[in-house]
């Protein structure tokens, strides 16, 4: 009995001692997370912003607000629309709007409902998960902030974390920073972002950052400003989809480009251009050379632009949804389907195959446009325009390549796009040179294309299918 009493007292003291030694680690898990949509210049937000960011943030240390401003940060408008769609907010999709978790009764829309109910929502529970798109929610401390969508600001107590761009951040806080030295060697990790929000010792965490200190950070709210005495600008090691990046390889891009380059409809359009030029200038081979190169240049330039647009589209989709986790596999499945469609055209050929050839109804229109070409300048402008008609039959491999490249920053994709399109137009350049040097005739090129069209589909199908299988099954 005596031993039991002693044991009980020791246990109680150990529990109390653990609370004294590790108070923050226990309390840090009890965050109330609100996702707040607002706009600088919105009169209704001018009523709610001060209450949230100047009163509640200071009064409730465990309150975290993830703010999305939509008037200055236009990308956040799409994110707002996604939240409204996912959470079925048809009538109440406007700002100010705040989510306390994923339950509909905890979503407050409009200044009056927010002002009346927000403090009660905070008091109701000791912990609230962060509302995410697709009606999902997650504890704040388990979030990967580099994968959080949109241009956000995260507020807690006396601090703010601002995402400037995909990998660039500004952290602002109040308090003295005497003798603060920054890390000059380490790369900043994504875990650092959570530490900055959660910690009670800001100086200690800031000292780990490789960045640039600055003073007097000014943050705009609707109708007023909030100032932070200190700030640091820094970058996080690439917040890219690791799965996609590590699988990005030269053989995949080359295979897709080669498959695209042997596409029958691109070769057919070029032969029509050259034939039109020869009809008007039967003896002038220089015209054929210049017209062929003008057409190829136009196709190269337009496809380069299409490539950038495809990559930006995928990057936008990835920024707004959790699809980036599955994107690589989805693209692989798409490649397998496209490969099978090309193999189907080899086994049982039918003109105008879906996603493999130009649709039959477009062909007379393209032929009519091309028949009027009489000069290299005309070939260039027709080349610019006719790429729109080529898209249905050439876009498949390009979309897959663009999806893979979307894991890179846009500037780093340019050499890849240059290489892809160089390969894509290479057969067209070769045909133009063969005709110019008299190694073949346009009629022979057209006949060869028609005779071997099934085998062109076979080459394309096998190449794309191989890429797809590699992407899906590793």
Secondary structure, 3 states (H helix, E strand, C coil): CHHHHHHHHHHHHHHHHHHHHCHHHHHCCCCEEEEEEECCCCCCHHHHHHHHHHHHHHHCCCEEEEEEECCCCCHHHHHHHHHHHHCCCCCCCCCCEEECCCCHHHEEECHHHHHHHHHHHHHHCCCECEEECCCEEECHHHCCCCCCCCCEEEEECCEEEEECCCCEEEEEECCCCCCCCCCCCCCCCCHHHHHHHHCCCHHHHHCCCCEEEEEEEEEEECCEEEEEEEEEEEECCCCCCHHHHHHCCHHHHHHHHHHHHCCHHHHHHHHHHHHHHHHHCCCCHHHHHHHHHHHHHHHHHHHHHHHHHHHHHHHHHHHHCHHHHCHHHHHHHHHHHHHHHHHHHHHCCCCCCCCCCCCHHHHHHHHHHHHCCCCHHHHHHHHHHHHHHHHHHHHHHHHHHHHHHCCCCHHHHHHHHHHHHHHHHHHHHHHHHHHHCCCCCHHHHHHHHHHCHHHHHHHHHHHHHHHHHHHHHC
